[in-house]
Amino acid sequence: MQSQYENYPFWIIAVATLVSWSIYAIGIFVFAQWGIVWVLLYVAYCLWFEIKLLRGSCVNCYYYGKFCGFGKGRLCALFFRPGDPAKFHAKKITWLDMVPDFLIALFPLMGGIILLIMDFNWLITGLLVVLVVLITVGNSFVRGNLACKFCKQRDLGCPAIEMFAKTNKKAI
């Protein structure tokens, strides 16, 4: 069994945050090519998503008020009252529930592809490649090697691990 963190070390939170913020920053840059209205819409969507995550999941998590692998447990405690931990592991998620998360990266990816079709640009091309690497390799590394691997909530019951785990949860 892996050792678990009561509070994650700062460097793990920093890496996880850097991956997320890099995805957001690339999205903002891509939408800046379309105009400020698109940037504001994208930023509003990202904020809505983060608030939805904090309010819907983090309030019920074991790491509420603590430093989870993403730093959101402590952040959540600044804005929301604690929820019911039983709700966290009782929640079932499906691929449909994951759509808002995927759209954080898919919106700028689609916007960037349209920009490239309209007028090819090496900077946009490079940023889209970085975006794809971040949403695949980056997210996989953060979740698989840094965050979920050492998470106490995983053992208490996590709908995401149940959905994404390649093996039975009891074998983890």
C-alpha positions in Angstrom: 0.0 0.0 0.0 1.2 3.5 -0.8 1.9 6.0 1.9 -0.7 8.7 1.9 -0.5 12.4 2.6 -2.5 14.2 5.3 -1.4 17.4 3.5 0.3 17.2 0.2 3.8 18.8 -0.2 3.9 22.2 -1.9 5.8 20.9 -4.9 3.0 18.5 -5.9 0.4 21.2 -5.6 2.7 23.5 -7.6 3.1 21.0 -10.4 -0.6 20.2 -10.5 -1.5 23.9 -10.5 1.1 24.7 -13.2 -0.5 22.1 -15.5 -4.0 23.5 -15.0 -3.0 27.1 -15.2 -0.9 26.4 -18.4 -4.0 24.9 -20.0 -6.0 28.0 -19.0 -3.3 30.4 -20.2 -3.1 28.7 -23.6 -6.9 28.9 -23.9 -6.8 32.6 -23.0 -4.0 33.2 -25.6 -5.9 31.4 -28.3 -9.2 33.2 -27.5 -7.3 36.6 -27.4 -6.8 36.0 -31.1 -10.6 36.1 -31.5 -11.1 39.1 -29.3 -11.7 40.2 -25.7 -15.3 38.9 -25.6 -14.1 35.4 -26.3 -11.4 35.7 -23.6 -14.0 36.8 -21.1 -16.4 34.0 -22.1 -13.6 31.4 -21.7 -12.4 32.8 -18.3 -16.0 32.9 -17.1 -16.4 29.3 -18.1 -13.2 28.3 -16.3 -14.3 30.1 -13.2 -17.7 28.5 -13.4 -16.1 25.1 -13.7 -13.7 25.7 -10.7 -16.6 26.9 -8.5 -18.7 24.0 -9.6 -15.9 21.6 -8.6 -15.3 23.3 -5.2 -19.0 23.5 -4.4 -19.9 20.1 -5.7 -17.0 17.9 -4.7 -14.3 19.6 -2.6 -16.7 20.6 0.2 -17.4 16.8 0.8 -13.8 15.6 0.4 -11.5 14.3 3.1 -9.1 17.1 2.1 -11.6 19.9 2.8 -9.5 22.6 4.7 -6.3 20.7 3.9 -3.8 20.7 1.1 -4.9 18.1 -1.4 -2.8 17.3 -4.4 -4.4 20.2 -6.3 -4.5 22.7 -3.4 -8.3 23.0 -3.6 -9.2 21.6 -0.2 -7.7 24.6 1.5 -9.1 27.0 -1.2 -12.5 25.5 -0.8 -12.5 26.1 2.9 -12.0 29.8 2.3 -15.2 30.2 0.3 -17.6 27.3 1.3 -18.8 25.5 4.4 -17.9 21.9 4.8 -20.2 19.4 3.3 -21.0 15.8 4.0 -18.1 13.3 3.4 -20.6 10.5 2.8 -21.8 12.4 -0.3 -18.3 12.4 -1.8 -17.9 8.6 -2.1 -21.7 8.0 -2.7 -21.5 10.2 -5.9 -21.4 8.3 -9.1 -19.9 10.0 -12.2 -20.2 9.1 -15.8 -18.4 10.2 -18.9 -21.2 12.8 -19.4 -20.3 14.3 -16.0 -16.8 14.8 -17.4 -17.8 16.9 -20.4 -17.4 20.3 -18.6 -13.8 19.3 -17.7 -13.0 18.2 -21.2 -14.4 21.4 -22.6 -11.8 23.5 -20.7 -9.2 22.2 -23.2 -11.4 21.4 -26.2 -12.7 24.9 -26.6 -9.2 26.4 -27.1 -8.2 23.4 -29.2 -11.1 23.9 -31.6 -10.6 27.7 -31.6 -6.9 27.2 -32.4 -7.6 24.7 -35.2 -10.0 27.2 -36.8 -7.4 29.9 -36.5 -4.9 27.7 -38.2 -7.3 26.9 -41.0 -8.0 30.7 -41.5 -4.3 31.7 -41.3 -1.5 29.3 -40.4 0.7 30.4 -37.5 3.6 28.5 -36.0 3.0 30.0 -32.5 -0.6 28.8 -32.4 0.6 25.4 -33.8 3.2 25.1 -31.0 0.7 26.1 -28.3 -1.8 23.6 -29.5 0.8 20.8 -29.4 1.7 21.9 -25.8 -2.0 21.9 -25.0 -2.5 18.4 -26.2 0.6 17.2 -24.3 -0.7 18.9 -21.1 -4.2 17.4 -21.4 -2.8 13.9 -22.1 0.6 13.3 -20.6 0.5 16.2 -18.1 -2.8 15.4 -16.6 -2.1 11.7 -16.6 1.3 12.3 -14.8 -0.2 14.6 -12.2 -3.2 12.3 -11.4 -1.4 9.0 -11.8 2.0 9.7 -10.2 1.4 12.7 -7.8 -2.1 13.2 -6.7 -4.4 10.2 -6.8 -1.5 7.8 -5.9 -1.2 9.2 -2.4 -4.8 10.3 -1.7 -6.6 9.3 1.4 -10.0 10.0 -0.2 -9.2 7.4 -2.8 -9.3 4.7 -0.1 -12.4 6.2 1.5 -14.2 6.2 -1.8 -13.7 8.2 -4.9 -16.0 8.2 -7.9 -13.2 9.2 -10.2 -10.9 6.4 -9.2 -13.8 4.0 -9.6 -14.4 5.3 -13.1 -10.8 5.5 -14.3 -9.1 2.7 -12.4 -8.0 -0.1 -14.7 -8.3 -2.6 -11.9 -10.9 -3.2 -9.3 -10.8 -0.6 -6.5 -10.3 -3.3 -3.8 -7.1 -4.4 -5.6 -5.7 -0.8 -5.5 
